[in-house]
Amino acid sequence: LARAAQPGEADAREAKRTKLREDGKLDLEFKSLDDLGRKVKWREALVDPDSFELRIGKTDFLARTGGIGGNYWKALSRERADAMVAKAKASGELWRSDRDCTPTDFYH
């Protein structure tokens, strides 16, 4: 069963978030923007055009956004990985074996 929130719990949580905002630790929260605006800003902060790696790890990203955007980070990470594979295939760096194999090849 879900636990009922205690009377002062929500106030304490909001006070903690306010303190984090004042300290500049929620710099990627973008509370004043709508969902699309936040995603545009997050993409600017996360994507390095010269690399397929994201600039910020998921844990740090979630800490700096206040716990929101985890699914967006995962989707963007997958998108960057797919782009890396596509580039490797196009340049010939990624190859696939064309050898015929059968299940019994494992034992020989």
Buried (B, 14 or more C-beta within 10 A) or exposed (E): EEEEEEEEEEEEEEEEBEEBBEEEBBEBBBEEEEEEEBBEBBEEBBBEEEEBBBEBEEEEBBBBBBEBBEEBBEEBBEBBEEEBEEEEEEEEEEEEEEEEEEEEEEEE
